[in-house]
Amino acid sequence: MSEAKPRILVVDDEADLLTVLKIGLETEGYDVLTATDGEQGLSLARQFMPDLMVLDLMLPRMDGYKVCRALKFDDRYKKIPIFILSARSGETDRRLALELGADEFHSKPYDLRELVARVRTRLAARGDRSAA
């Protein structure tokens, strides 16, 4: 009777980044779903209700701003923490992402250990199931 692992959804169109994040988060005991465009990411978020989402801003089919807004302005999904992970590191991008409901903004390149630590801290603060 093992407890379900916290589920993280990672949405990014860079295959290498998806692989690194997926392996890094799975190593820490998380169940990881991935999507390569905004529409797929939004669909997976609505279908699986992840415990946390890591979202790029520059995505095909629907950008990360629209995905974030669609989730954060819908009562069913607004409690999903969203971490923006983007190469767009300007203050305007950061401010807009946070105004649209993102919980944190991380610039690429990023430190995987720090990002995983922030994920762990955020999930613990929510009182979610803890990773193994």
C-alpha positions in Angstrom: 0.0 0.0 0.0 2.4 2.7 -1.2 1.2 6.3 -1.4 0.9 7.8 -4.9 3.8 9.9 -6.0 3.3 13.6 -6.6 2.7 14.2 -10.3 4.7 17.0 -12.1 3.7 18.1 -15.6 6.6 19.6 -17.6 5.8 21.5 -20.8 8.6 22.5 -23.0 9.4 22.2 -26.7 13.1 21.4 -26.2 13.5 17.6 -26.1 16.8 17.7 -24.3 15.4 19.9 -21.5 12.3 17.6 -21.2 14.5 14.6 -20.8 16.8 16.1 -18.2 13.9 17.4 -16.1 12.0 14.2 -16.4 14.9 12.1 -15.3 15.9 14.6 -12.5 12.4 14.8 -11.1 11.8 11.0 -11.4 15.1 10.4 -9.5 13.6 12.5 -6.7 10.5 10.3 -6.6 8.0 12.2 -8.7 5.7 10.9 -11.4 6.5 13.1 -14.4 4.3 13.8 -17.5 5.6 15.8 -20.4 4.2 17.8 -23.2 5.9 19.6 -26.2 3.4 22.3 -26.9 0.9 24.5 -25.1 -2.3 22.9 -26.2 -1.0 19.4 -25.2 0.2 20.8 -21.9 -3.2 22.4 -21.1 -5.0 19.3 -22.1 -2.8 17.1 -19.8 -3.2 19.5 -16.9 -6.9 19.4 -17.2 -7.0 15.6 -17.6 -4.5 14.6 -14.9 -4.6 17.6 -12.4 -0.8 17.5 -11.6 0.5 18.5 -8.2 2.8 21.1 -9.9 3.5 22.3 -13.4 6.8 23.5 -15.0 6.0 25.6 -18.0 8.0 27.2 -20.8 6.7 30.5 -22.2 7.7 30.1 -25.8 5.8 27.1 -27.0 4.2 26.0 -30.3 0.4 26.1 -30.8 -0.3 28.0 -27.5 2.2 30.0 -25.6 2.9 29.5 -21.9 1.2 32.8 -20.9 -2.1 31.5 -22.4 -1.7 28.1 -20.7 -1.0 29.7 -17.4 -3.9 32.1 -17.7 -6.3 29.4 -18.8 -5.5 27.3 -15.7 -5.2 30.1 -13.1 -8.5 31.8 -14.1 -10.4 28.5 -13.9 -11.5 27.6 -10.4 -11.0 23.9 -11.1 -7.3 24.3 -11.8 -6.1 27.6 -10.2 -4.5 25.8 -7.2 -2.0 24.0 -9.4 1.3 25.7 -8.7 3.0 26.8 -12.0 6.7 27.3 -12.3 7.7 29.2 -15.4 11.0 28.1 -16.8 12.0 30.3 -19.7 14.8 31.8 -21.7 12.8 35.0 -21.7 14.4 36.4 -18.6 13.4 40.1 -18.9 11.6 41.8 -16.0 8.5 42.4 -18.3 8.2 38.7 -19.0 8.7 37.8 -15.3 6.1 40.4 -14.2 3.5 39.3 -16.8 3.9 35.7 -15.9 3.4 36.4 -12.2 0.4 38.7 -13.0 -1.2 35.8 -14.9 -0.9 33.6 -11.9 2.5 31.9 -12.2 3.8 30.9 -8.7 7.5 31.2 -9.6 9.7 32.3 -12.5 13.0 30.6 -13.3 15.3 31.7 -16.1 17.1 29.3 -18.4 19.8 28.2 -18.1 18.7 26.9 -14.7 20.2 24.8 -11.9 18.4 21.4 -11.8 19.2 20.8 -8.1 17.8 24.3 -7.1 14.7 23.8 -9.3 14.0 20.3 -7.7 14.5 21.8 -4.2 12.0 24.6 -5.0 9.5 21.9 -6.3 9.9 19.9 -3.1 9.5 23.0 -1.0 6.4 24.1 -2.8 4.7 20.7 -2.6 5.6 20.4 1.1 4.1 23.9 1.7 0.9 22.7 0.1 0.8 19.6 2.3 0.9 17.4 -0.8 2.1 13.8 -0.7 5.8 13.8 -0.2 8.3 12.2 -2.5 9.9 8.9 -1.5 
